Amino acid sequence: MSTNTIRSLALTFGLSFGAFSCLAASLPPADQELAAAEVSRAYGKAHPEIQEFVLHTARTFGANGMWLNENAFATLKGEQREARIVYLTNLFNDATYGRHLCSALAEASGFRDARLVAGLLKVAAYHVDNKDYDCRPKWMAIAALARQESPEAVPVLVGLVDHGNQNTRFWARAALARMAKDDFKSDKQAWNKWWTAQGQPGIDAKFLKPYSPSPSSPGNQ
């Protein structure tokens, strides 16, 4: 989708192009009581360390719009919601990996729509051998995928449960535990056994290989 098309959608739905691009930035800080309720309901079967990690994310990033409550856009009109999902879908599908995506990734976590999954997976799966890279977009994409609860994401998430970046591996476990109602920690074979027990085909062997750090491993960003 071209910039002109997106601009046209923005105007159609009563938003300036700038406001259309920064919707999440205008939201109030995340409600920590709502965050705690989500953790209890959705991540309650994860290991307590993972639950604390999700709460830590909400506390650390919730004040500046980089973490949103899952009902953040509940009052958005249908047309505006549709426009944002179209915008975010096209952004993630076509964008170059980088921290410039983080605000949009935070916003995507406030929507549940199957159209977002492919683009979020593209960001989550980003990896370059023998190169140090910023993992923040990666784990933020995984955090958004957690709320999608999409079976399509499972193989990639399983491949990340032992990732060298703590935020990445903890969020991969959180996302899987949200769907599985269990937590097999970094045991990829156990996750694969759970997955096949759901009637799904076995996870591709490339996702089941143990994480092997590059000479310059991604840091905990």
C-alpha positions as semicolon CSV with decimal commas, in nm:
position;residue;x (nm);y (nm);z (nm)
1;M;0,000;0,000;0,000
2;S;0,143;0,340;-0,099
3;T;0,190;0,636;0,133
4;N;-0,073;0,825;-0,067
5;T;-0,326;0,545;-0,013
6;I;-0,257;0,539;0,361
7;R;-0,283;0,919;0,372
8;S;-0,617;0,895;0,192
9;L;-0,743;0,641;0,446
10;A;-0,632;0,865;0,729
11;L;-0,822;1,161;0,590
12;T;-1,126;0,946;0,519
13;F;-1,139;0,839;0,882
14;G;-1,094;1,189;1,018
15;L;-0,729;1,173;1,122
16;S;-0,435;1,379;1,007
17;F;-0,151;1,171;0,866
18;G;0,063;1,252;1,171
19;A;-0,211;1,155;1,416
20;F;-0,283;0,846;1,212
21;S;0,081;0,741;1,250
22;C;0,108;0,808;1,625
23;L;-0,222;0,691;1,769
24;A;-0,068;0,496;2,057
25;A;0,143;0,791;2,169
26;S;-0,172;0,979;2,277
27;L;-0,295;0,703;2,509
28;P;-0,269;0,736;2,889
29;P;-0,006;0,529;3,075
30;A;-0,084;0,160;3,106
31;D;-0,314;0,067;3,393
32;Q;-0,105;-0,162;3,612
33;E;-0,408;-0,321;3,779
34;L;-0,535;-0,423;3,436
35;A;-0,189;-0,552;3,349
36;A;-0,183;-0,764;3,664
37;A;-0,530;-0,899;3,585
38;E;-0,416;-0,996;3,235
39;V;-0,113;-1,176;3,375
40;S;-0,328;-1,369;3,621
41;R;-0,581;-1,465;3,355
42;A;-0,365;-1,522;3,046
43;Y;-0,021;-1,609;3,183
44;G;-0,124;-1,780;3,506
45;K;0,011;-2,118;3,391
46;A;0,353;-1,979;3,306
47;H;0,636;-2,016;3,554
48;P;0,621;-1,739;3,821
49;E;0,942;-1,590;3,680
50;I;0,771;-1,542;3,344
51;Q;0,469;-1,382;3,511
52;E;0,698;-1,142;3,696
53;F;0,877;-1,067;3,371
54;V;0,552;-0,971;3,195
55;L;0,461;-0,745;3,490
56;H;0,810;-0,594;3,479
57;T;0,758;-0,516;3,109
58;A;0,427;-0,345;3,186
59;R;0,580;-0,136;3,465
60;T;0,893;-0,045;3,271
61;F;0,737;0,042;2,937
62;G;0,377;0,125;3,034
63;A;0,444;0,486;3,127
64;N;0,568;0,593;2,784
65;G;0,327;0,415;2,552
66;M;0,563;0,133;2,464
67;W;0,342;-0,113;2,653
68;L;-0,036;-0,096;2,619
69;N;-0,321;-0,265;2,799
70;E;-0,494;-0,520;2,580
71;N;-0,815;-0,308;2,580
72;A;-0,628;0,010;2,481
73;F;-0,828;0,061;2,162
74;A;-1,165;-0,067;2,281
75;T;-1,333;0,267;2,210
76;L;-1,184;0,313;1,863
77;K;-1,450;0,341;1,593
78;G;-1,474;0,055;1,347
79;E;-1,345;0,255;1,053
80;Q;-1,050;0,389;1,249
81;R;-0,966;0,045;1,381
82;E;-0,972;-0,097;1,028
83;A;-0,748;0,180;0,901
84;R;-0,492;0,121;1,176
85;I;-0,481;-0,254;1,115
86;V;-0,434;-0,200;0,741
87;Y;-0,156;0,050;0,814
88;L;0,025;-0,174;1,063
89;T;-0,011;-0,484;0,844
90;N;0,152;-0,311;0,550
91;L;0,419;-0,156;0,769
92;F;0,539;-0,484;0,920
93;N;0,512;-0,679;0,595
94;D;0,738;-0,439;0,406
95;A;0,957;-0,257;0,661
96;T;1,327;-0,299;0,727
97;Y;1,401;-0,435;1,075
98;G;1,489;-0,168;1,329
99;R;1,395;0,017;1,646
100;H;1,190;0,267;1,443
101;L;0,920;-0,003;1,441
102;C;0,886;-0,023;1,820
103;S;0,602;0,228;1,870
104;A;0,401;0,053;1,600
105;L;0,478;-0,287;1,753
106;A;0,348;-0,164;2,087
107;E;0,035;-0,041;1,915
108;A;-0,014;-0,374;1,737
109;S;-0,026;-0,545;2,076
110;G;-0,351;-0,356;2,141
111;F;-0,526;-0,518;1,845
112;R;-0,621;-0,880;1,783
113;D;-0,643;-0,944;1,412
114;A;-0,510;-1,234;1,203
115;R;-0,383;-0,995;0,937
116;L;-0,112;-0,873;1,173
117;V;0,038;-1,215;1,238
118;A;0,255;-1,257;0,926
119;G;0,421;-0,919;0,965
120;L;0,477;-0,965;1,338
121;L;0,634;-1,304;1,266
122;K;0,865;-1,144;1,013
123;V;0,997;-0,907;1,281
124;A;1,008;-1,175;1,552
125;A;1,204;-1,415;1,331
126;Y;1,464;-1,160;1,224
127;H;1,817;-1,292;1,262
128;V;2,154;-1,232;1,100
129;D;2,437;-1,475;1,168
130;N;2,761;-1,334;1,305
131;K;2,613;-0,991;1,359
132;D;2,518;-0,807;1,677
133;Y;2,172;-0,652;1,642
134;D;1,914;-0,474;1,856
135;C;1,665;-0,726;1,995
136;R;1,402;-0,477;2,113
137;P;1,190;-0,492;1,795
138;K;1,220;-0,872;1,806
139;W;1,084;-0,918;2,159
140;M;0,821;-0,646;2,114
141;A;0,691;-0,833;1,809
142;I;0,676;-1,151;2,020
143;A;0,486;-0,964;2,293
144;A;0,232;-0,853;2,032
145;L;0,209;-1,208;1,897
146;A;0,134;-1,336;2,247
147;R;-0,203;-1,161;2,241
148;Q;-0,281;-1,290;1,891
149;E;-0,262;-1,650;2,019
150;S;-0,209;-1,766;1,662
151;P;-0,113;-2,130;1,591
152;E;0,083;-1,995;1,295
153;A;0,334;-1,843;1,536
154;V;0,410;-2,157;1,737
155;P;0,710;-2,296;1,541
156;V;0,891;-1,960;1,544
157;L;0,815;-1,909;1,914
158;V;0,944;-2,255;2,003
159;G;1,262;-2,175;1,815
160;L;1,317;-1,873;2,039
161;V;1,264;-2,021;2,388
162;D;1,640;-2,058;2,438
163;H;1,746;-1,742;2,254
164;G;2,054;-1,561;2,383
165;N;1,857;-1,245;2,454
166;Q;1,665;-1,278;2,782
167;N;1,374;-1,057;2,677
168;T;1,330;-1,260;2,359
169;R;1,334;-1,603;2,523
170;F;1,113;-1,499;2,817
171;W;0,853;-1,345;2,587
172;A;0,861;-1,652;2,361
173;R;0,787;-1,866;2,668
174;A;0,513;-1,628;2,780
175;A;0,346;-1,635;2,438
176;L;0,356;-2,014;2,424
177;A;0,235;-2,055;2,783
178;R;-0,058;-1,828;2,705
179;M;-0,170;-2,077;2,439
180;A;-0,059;-2,403;2,599
181;K;-0,170;-2,327;2,956
182;D;0,161;-2,484;3,051
183;D;0,530;-2,391;3,050
184;F;0,797;-2,626;2,925
185;K;1,064;-2,361;2,976
186;S;1,347;-2,388;2,721
187;D;1,281;-2,755;2,640
188;K;1,208;-2,741;2,268
189;Q;1,138;-3,113;2,244
190;A;0,874;-3,083;2,518
191;W;0,713;-2,792;2,336
192;N;0,714;-3,000;2,016
193;K;0,552;-3,292;2,200
194;W;0,278;-3,061;2,330
195;W;0,229;-2,923;1,977
196;T;0,193;-3,261;1,810
197;A;-0,048;-3,366;2,086
198;Q;-0,276;-3,090;1,957
199;G;-0,297;-3,276;1,625
200;Q;-0,042;-3,048;1,458
201;P;0,248;-3,166;1,243
202;G;0,586;-3,180;1,411
203;I;0,782;-2,855;1,425
204;D;1,050;-2,818;1,159
205;A;1,389;-2,937;1,283
206;K;1,547;-2,597;1,216
207;F;1,338;-2,450;1,500
208;L;1,429;-2,734;1,738
209;K;1,804;-2,691;1,719
210;P;1,963;-2,553;2,038
211;Y;2,045;-2,184;2,021
212;S;2,403;-2,131;1,915
213;P;2,541;-1,784;1,997
214;S;2,732;-1,602;1,727
215;P;3,072;-1,449;1,811
216;S;2,877;-1,124;1,856
217;S;2,557;-1,236;2,027
218;P;2,249;-1,010;2,054
219;G;2,254;-0,824;2,385
220;N;1,968;-0,789;2,634
221;Q;1,808;-0,478;2,488
